[in-house]
Amino acid sequence: MHKFVFKLHLYASLILCPLILVFAITGCFMAFEPEIDHWVHRKLSYVEPRRKALSIADIANTLNKEYPHDTIVGYHLSTFPGISYQVYTNIQTIYINQYNGKVLGTMAGPDFWQKAQNIIHQLHLRLAFRDNHDTGKLIMSWTGVVLLIILPSGLFLWWKQKRVSIRASGQSRQKWFDLHSMIGIFSFVFIMISVITGVIIGFENKTTPLLNRITSSKSIERPEFKIVPQTNVKQISPDRALQLARLTLPGASPFDINIPGQTEAYSIRCRYPEDLTPGGRSMVMIDPYSTKVLFIESSRTAPTGTRIKIANRAIHTGDIFGVPSKILGLLVCLALCSQIVSGARMWWLRKIKKAIK
């Protein structure tokens, strides 16, 4: 049994090591994706916090004077006092200090880092390629499934010697083995959690209905509304729409709002204090003429299956507890890298030893 498990662990790891390294290396960058983006674009991102931000109307007036040929289509309102607002127009993205109205800079499209970020993200999800069957995502998802075999088999092999330290004396291969064993056992639970949550995300089209069945709940479908313009009635202002969103979801902070066309609704994305994911998990849709709330999606009142799905994603990305869990996520990715490198090194030294004999 030991010999069989050893071969299973070895060859499965060797075959999949390039894909596992892709998971681990891209995960290192993704753990602090927003923070890295802010640091790279620090002249555009960081502002000195003050007591009160300007209204959307004031910001719009300032930008309409400076960029008369731009049409504002949306606003991204930072929920962190030291991070700037972003205003989306039909031409560019404008970064603005929300406290004094100073324009910090503009971007007509993604720069080198933002393109690199997208490639890293897509590598992690689907090897950066997509076809009609999303083959890349299937490959990475099944790699996660095989990891769920590799990791317990490693624990089984470790149990025989139970090494948790590196021998001071001994051959090079023994030291690599000790390093592999020590890092593996200390990181085992955390890597398993990361892989399990990743597999759930990878097979979301299967796992989401399963979660709904187990919890006897149903996912909320976000409807599409076509608004009928009302004659002689102006659309409400973005500031009024934000006020309505705050009243609809008390305690949530609106952070993303569109400027609707004549037949569109306001879509306002919101984030509760406990929701640390950058994209938020709550939304309010409002009729811009009648002020009627058309749709509410709240992470606090979502069906049980949906809340489990949200928590699963937050655990996988390290957002669940903010910076501490992000650091833990980074360490998990580094541990996975070290396991691949140390395992490959042991295999290579074993081959050399056999060749010499």
N, C-alpha and C positions, 0 to 999 in steps of 0.2 A: 504493500500500500504506500509506504514512504517513497519508494522508487517511482511509482506511478505518479504520485502527487508532485514529486520533484520535477519529473519530465513535463507534466502538464504546466506547472508554474513557469519553468524555464522557457519552453518553446512558445507558449502563449505570450509571454512577456517579450521574447525576442521578435516575434512576428509583429506584434502590435506596438513595439517601443516607439517608432516614429510618430504614430498617432497619439500615444499617451503623452509624449513630449510636447506635441502640439497643444493638447489640453492644458498641460502644466505651465508651459511658457506663456501662452496667451492668457491663461488665468492669472498669472502674476501681474500682467498689465491691467487686466479688467478689474482686479480687486479695488484699484484706486483710479478708475477711469475718469470720473468727474474731477477728482482732485488734481490729477495729472493735467487734464485739459485746462483747468483754471491756472495752474502754474505755468504751463507753456504759453498761455495767452494772458499772463498776469497783468499786462498794461491795459487789457480790455476787461478783465474780470474783477479785479479787486478795487473796492472803494472804501472810503472811511465812513463807518456807520454813524448816522445821526438819529435824532429822535423820530422824525417823521419823513416819509417819502412823499414826493410830489404826486399829485393825482394823474391819472391817465390823460385827462384833458390837458393838463399843463405840459406833460411830456409831448403829447401830440402837437400842440401849438408850437412848441420849440422846434420840433422836427419838420413840421410843415413849412416853417420859415427857412430852415437850413437846407432842406431837400424838397423843393417845390415840385419836382418831377416824380417823386416817389409816392406810391399809394400804400399806406399802412394796411397790412392784412392780419397782423396778430402781435401779441405781446407775451414775452416770457418774464414773469415777475419772480425774482429770486426770493425764496423764503429764508435765506440766510442774510443777515444785515450787511455783511462785508462783501457780498457778491453783487455785481451790477445787473441791471435789467437788460434784456435784449428786445429789440423791436424789429419785427419782420416786415419788409416791404416787398413790392413786386420786383425790386431790383437787387436788394442787398439786405444784410442783417446789420443793424446799428446797435452798438453797445453804448449805453448811456448811464451816467451816474444819476440814480433815482432821487438823490437828495438835493442836487443843485442844477440838474438839467444839462450838465456838461457832456458832450459827445466824446466818448473815449476812443472810438475808432469804428471802422466798418469792415465788412467782409462780403464780397460779391459771390463767394462760393467757398466750399471747403478748402482749407490750405493743406499743406503736406501732412501735418500731424493728424488732422481730422480724417484725411483719406487713409492714413496708416491705422488710425483707431478703428475705422470701419473694416479694414482688411483683417485686423487682429480679431475683431468681433466675429466676422464671418468665418475666419479660420476655425475659431473655437466652436462655432455652431455647425458649420457644414463644409469645412475645408476650403472655404472661399469660392465654392462653385455651386451653381444651382441649375437643375434641369426640371423637366416636367414632373419627375418623380421625386425631386429633392434628394438625389442619391447621396450627396455629400452629408446631409443631415442623418440619413439612415446609417451610413458608415460610422459616423461619430457616435450615434446613439447605441449601435451594437457594440462598438468598442467599449462603451461604458458597461454594457451587460457582461462582456468578457472580463472586465476589471472586477466585477462582482464575483468572479470565479478565482481570478489571480490573487486577490487580497486574502480571502479565507485560506487558500492553499498555502500562502506565505505564512500565515499564522500557524497552520498545522505543522509546517516544517520548522518554524521557530520553537515550537513547544518541546521538541526533543532536547535542545541544548539550553534554551531560555537565557540567551546571552543578552545583557543590557549594558555592556561596557566593551571597550576596545582593549585587546591585549597589548601590553607595552612591548612585549617581545613576540616574535613569531614572523612567519612569512608574510609577504605582501598580500597574497590572496586571503590569508586568515584575517588580516586587518580590514580588508575590504568587506569580508563576510561579516565581521563584527559591526562595522559601520552600517552595513545594509540591515542587519538584524536589529540594531539599537534604534535607528531612525524608524524602521518599519513598525516596531512594536509601540513606540511612543506616539506615532502619528496614525496608527491603524484606524482607530475609531473615527477620527476627524476626516481621513481620506474616504472611509466608507460612507460617512454622512454626505460628503461632497459628491461622491459617485452616485449614490442612491437618489439624491435630489436631482442630479443632472440627468439620470435615466428617466425620471418622472417627467422632467421638462422635455427631454428628447422625444418621448413617446406620448406627448400631451394629447394627441388626438384619440389615444386609447385610455390614458390614465385619467383624464378629466371626466369622461362619462363613467368610469369605474368609481371615482371618488363620489360623484353625484349619486350613483346607485347605492354605495355603501352608506352614505349619509342621508339618503332619501331627500335629496335636494336637486335643484335645477339651476343651471347657469342662466344669468340674466342676459338676454340678447339686447344689444344696443340698437334701437330703431333708427331709421333715417326719416327725418322730417322735412317736408317741403312746405315752406311757409307761404301763405297767401298774403301778398303786400296789401296794406290797407291805405286807401286814398286819404290824403290830408292828415296822415298820422306818421310822425317821424319815429325812426327806430330809437330805442332808449340808448343812452350813452354806455360805453364800456364800464365807466365807474359805477353806474346804476346796476349794470348786470353783475358786477363783482359784489356789490352790496347784497343783491338778492341771493347770490351763491353762498355768501357767508351766513345769511339768515336761514337758508335751506339746509346747510350742513354746519351747524354751530360747532366751533372748535377747529374746523378745517381751514387751511390757508389756500386760497386760490393762487395758482402760479402760472397758468397758461390760458390765454383767452384769444379767440379769433375775432376778427371784425367781419360780421356776416354780410353776405350779399343780400339782394332784395328778397330772395326766396330761401334764405338760410337761417338757421337758428344760432344763437350763441352757444358755443361749446366751451365750458370752463372746467379745466382739470384742477383738482384740489388734492391737498395732502394733509392728513392728520399728524399731530406731533409724533405719534408712535410709528408712523409709516415713513421709514427712512429711505425707501427706494426713490431714485431720482425722478422716475416717471409718475409717481403717485398712483393711487388705485381708486380714486373717487372722481366723480364727474357730475356736473349739473348742466342741463340743456334748457335754454330759456327762449321763448318766443320774443323777438326783439320789438314787436309792436304791442302785444297785449300784456307783456311781462309774465305770462303764464309759464310756470315751471313744467316743462314737457317730459323730462326724464331725470331721474336721480339714481346715481350709483354710488353707494357708500361702502368703504372697506369695513366699516364697523357693523353694518347691518346686512352685508352680503350673505347669500346662502352658505351653509357650512362647507360644502364642497369647494366653493370659490375661495373662502377664507383659508382653507387648507392649501389650496393651490397658490394663493398669494404668499402664505408663510413659507411654503416649500421653496418658492423662487427667491424669497428674501434670505433664507438660510443658505441657498446655493451661492448667491452673489456676495454674501457676507454683509448685507445691509441690515440684517435682523437686529443687531445691537449697535450699529454705527461703526465708528472707527475701531473699537476693540475687535469686533468680529471680522472687519476687513483685514486687520493685521493677521488674525488667525487664518483667514482665507489665503493670504499671501504666503504664510508659513506652510500651509498645507500644500500649496502648489510647489514651493521650493523643496519640500520633503518628497513629493512625487518625482520631481526632477532628479533628486539625489538617489532615489531608489532605482530609477532607470539607469543612471550613470554607473552606480556601484554594482548593479546586477550585470550590466554589460561588461564591466571591467573584470568581474569574477569569471564570467564565461570566457573572456579572451585569455586571461591568465591560465585557465584550465586547459584551453586549447593548446597554448604554448607548452605547458607542462607535458601534455600527451604527445605533442610533436617531438619534444626532446627525448622522451622515452622510446 
